[in-house]
């Protein structure tokens, strides 16, 4: 009985931490887009986010 309760609490904590991590990642990408930070992890996400928008060809060449 106690073991099951602990498992439930652990699962909930893990789920919450995952949510917080994803929220932080989204926030970081938004800030990175604004400031144009060239952080290796963020860069990949921002490039994917910026692709659909019409951007000048020179920027695409620089990223590739």
C-alpha distances in whole Angstrom, upper triangle without the diagonal:
4,5,5,6,9,10,11,13,14,16,17,19,20,21,23,25,26,27,29,31,32,33,35,36,38,39,41,43,44,45,47,49,50,51,52,50,50,47,46,42,43,47,45,43,46,49,47,47,50,52,52,54,58,58,62,62,63,59,58,60,59,55,56
4,5,5,6,9,10,11,12,14,15,17,18,20,21,23,24,26,27,29,30,32,33,35,36,38,39,41,42,43,45,47,48,49,50,48,48,44,44,40,41,45,44,42,45,47,46,45,49,51,51,53,57,57,60,61,61,58,56,59,57,54,55
4,5,5,6,9,10,10,12,14,15,16,18,20,21,22,24,26,27,29,30,31,33,35,36,37,39,41,42,43,45,47,47,48,46,46,42,41,38,39,43,41,40,43,45,43,43,47,48,49,51,55,55,58,58,59,55,54,56,55,51,52
4,5,5,6,9,10,11,12,14,15,16,18,20,21,23,24,26,27,29,30,32,33,35,36,38,39,41,42,44,45,46,47,45,45,42,41,37,38,42,40,38,41,44,42,41,45,46,47,49,53,53,56,57,57,54,52,55,54,50,51
4,5,5,6,9,10,11,12,14,15,17,18,20,21,23,24,26,27,29,30,32,33,35,36,38,39,40,42,44,45,46,44,44,41,40,37,37,41,40,38,40,43,41,41,45,46,46,48,52,53,56,56,57,53,52,55,53,50,51
4,5,5,6,9,10,10,12,14,15,16,18,20,21,22,24,26,27,28,30,31,33,35,36,37,38,41,42,43,43,41,42,38,38,34,35,39,38,36,39,41,40,39,43,45,45,47,51,51,54,55,55,51,50,53,51,48,49
4,5,5,6,9,10,10,12,14,15,16,18,20,21,23,24,26,27,29,30,31,33,35,36,37,39,41,42,42,40,40,37,36,32,33,37,35,34,37,39,37,37,41,42,43,45,48,49,52,52,53,49,48,50,49,45,46
4,5,5,6,9,10,11,12,14,15,17,18,20,21,23,24,26,27,29,30,32,33,35,36,38,39,41,41,39,40,36,36,32,33,36,35,33,36,38,36,36,40,41,41,43,47,48,51,52,52,48,47,50,49,45,46
4,5,5,6,9,10,11,12,14,15,16,18,20,21,22,24,26,27,28,30,32,33,34,36,38,39,39,38,38,35,35,31,32,35,34,32,35,37,36,35,39,41,41,43,46,47,50,51,51,47,47,49,48,44,45
4,5,5,6,9,10,10,12,14,15,16,18,20,21,22,24,26,27,29,30,31,32,35,36,37,37,35,36,32,32,28,29,33,32,30,33,35,34,33,37,39,39,41,45,45,48,49,49,45,44,47,45,42,43
4,5,5,6,9,10,11,12,14,15,17,18,20,21,23,24,26,27,29,30,31,33,35,36,36,34,35,31,31,27,28,31,30,28,31,33,31,31,35,36,37,39,42,43,46,47,47,43,42,45,43,40,41
4,5,5,6,9,10,11,12,14,15,17,18,20,21,23,24,26,27,29,30,32,33,35,35,34,34,31,31,27,27,31,30,28,30,33,31,30,34,36,36,38,41,42,45,46,47,43,42,45,43,40,41
4,5,5,6,9,10,11,12,14,15,16,18,20,21,22,24,26,27,28,30,32,33,33,31,32,29,29,25,26,29,29,26,29,32,30,30,33,35,36,37,41,41,44,45,45,42,41,43,42,38,40
4,5,5,6,9,10,10,12,14,15,16,18,20,21,23,25,26,27,29,30,31,32,30,30,27,26,23,23,27,26,24,27,29,28,27,31,33,33,35,39,39,42,43,43,39,38,41,39,36,37
4,6,5,6,9,10,11,12,14,15,17,18,20,21,23,25,26,27,29,30,31,29,30,27,26,22,23,26,25,22,25,28,26,25,29,31,31,33,37,37,40,41,42,38,37,40,38,35,36
4,5,5,6,9,10,11,12,14,15,16,18,20,21,23,24,26,27,28,29,28,29,26,26,22,22,26,25,22,25,28,26,25,29,31,31,33,36,37,40,41,41,37,37,40,38,35,36
4,5,5,6,9,10,10,12,14,15,16,18,20,21,22,24,26,27,27,25,26,23,23,19,20,23,23,21,23,26,25,24,28,30,30,32,35,35,39,39,39,36,35,38,36,32,34
4,5,5,6,9,10,11,12,14,15,17,19,20,21,23,25,26,26,24,25,21,21,17,18,21,20,18,21,23,22,21,25,27,27,29,33,33,36,37,37,33,32,35,33,30,31
4,5,5,6,9,10,11,12,14,15,17,18,20,21,23,24,25,24,25,22,22,18,18,21,20,18,20,23,21,20,24,26,26,28,31,32,35,36,36,33,32,35,33,30,32
4,6,5,6,9,10,10,12,14,15,16,18,20,21,22,23,22,23,20,21,17,17,20,20,18,19,23,22,20,24,26,27,28,31,31,35,36,36,32,32,34,33,29,31
4,5,5,6,9,10,10,12,14,15,16,18,20,21,21,19,20,17,17,14,14,17,17,15,17,20,19,19,22,24,25,26,30,30,33,34,33,30,29,32,30,27,28
4,5,5,6,9,10,11,12,14,15,17,19,20,20,19,20,17,17,13,13,16,15,13,15,18,16,16,19,21,22,23,27,27,30,31,31,28,27,30,28,25,27
4,5,5,6,9,10,11,12,14,15,17,18,19,18,20,18,19,15,14,17,17,14,15,18,17,16,19,22,22,23,26,27,30,31,32,28,27,30,29,26,28
4,5,5,6,9,10,11,12,14,15,16,17,16,17,15,16,13,11,15,16,13,14,18,18,16,19,22,23,23,27,26,29,31,30,27,27,29,27,24,27
4,5,5,6,9,10,10,12,14,15,15,14,15,12,13,10,8,12,12,9,11,14,14,13,16,19,20,21,24,24,27,28,27,24,23,26,24,21,23
4,5,5,6,9,10,11,13,14,15,14,16,14,15,12,10,12,13,9,10,14,13,11,14,17,17,18,22,22,25,26,26,23,22,25,24,21,23
4,5,5,6,9,10,11,12,14,13,15,14,16,13,11,13,15,12,11,15,15,13,15,18,19,19,23,22,25,27,27,23,24,26,25,22,25
4,5,5,6,9,10,10,11,10,12,10,12,10,7,10,12,10,10,13,14,13,15,18,19,19,22,21,24,25,25,21,22,24,22,19,22
4,5,5,6,9,10,10,9,11,10,11,9,6,8,10,7,6,10,11,9,11,14,16,16,19,18,21,22,22,18,18,21,19,16,19
4,5,5,6,9,10,10,13,13,15,13,10,11,13,10,8,12,12,10,11,14,16,15,18,17,20,22,22,19,19,22,21,18,21
4,5,5,6,8,8,11,11,14,13,10,11,14,12,10,13,15,13,13,17,18,17,20,19,21,23,23,19,20,23,21,19,22
4,5,5,5,5,8,8,11,11,7,8,11,10,7,10,13,11,11,15,17,16,18,17,19,21,20,16,17,19,17,15,18
4,6,5,7,10,11,13,13,9,9,11,10,6,9,11,9,8,12,14,13,15,13,16,18,17,14,15,18,16,14,17
4,6,8,11,13,16,16,12,12,15,13,10,13,15,12,11,15,16,15,16,15,17,20,19,15,17,20,18,17,20
4,6,9,11,14,15,12,12,15,14,11,13,16,14,13,17,19,17,19,17,18,20,19,15,18,20,17,16,20
4,6,9,12,13,10,9,12,12,9,10,14,12,11,14,17,15,17,14,16,17,16,12,14,16,13,12,16
4,6,9,10,8,7,11,12,9,11,14,14,13,16,19,18,20,17,19,20,18,14,16,18,14,13,16
4,6,9,7,6,9,11,10,10,14,14,14,16,19,19,20,17,18,19,17,13,14,16,12,10,14
4,6,5,6,9,10,10,11,14,15,15,17,21,21,23,20,22,22,20,17,17,18,15,13,15
4,6,5,7,9,10,11,13,15,15,17,20,21,23,21,22,22,20,17,17,17,15,12,14
4,6,6,7,9,11,12,13,15,16,19,21,23,21,23,23,22,19,18,19,17,14,16
4,6,5,6,9,10,11,12,14,17,18,20,19,21,21,21,17,17,19,16,13,16
4,6,5,6,9,10,10,12,15,16,18,16,18,18,17,13,13,15,13,9,12
4,6,5,6,9,10,11,14,16,18,16,18,18,18,14,13,15,14,10,11
4,5,5,6,9,10,13,14,17,16,19,19,19,16,15,17,16,12,14
4,5,5,6,8,11,12,14,13,16,17,17,13,12,15,14,11,14
4,5,5,6,9,10,12,11,13,14,14,10,9,12,11,8,10
4,6,5,8,10,13,12,15,15,16,13,11,14,14,11,12
4,6,7,8,12,12,15,16,17,14,13,16,16,13,15
4,6,6,8,8,11,13,14,11,10,14,14,11,13
4,6,7,8,11,11,13,10,9,12,13,11,12
4,6,9,12,13,15,13,12,15,17,14,16
4,6,10,12,14,12,11,15,16,15,16
4,7,9,12,11,10,14,15,15,16
4,6,8,7,8,11,12,12,14
4,6,6,7,9,11,12,13
4,5,5,6,9,10,11
4,6,5,6,9,10
4,5,5,6,9
4,5,5,6
4,6,5
4,6
4
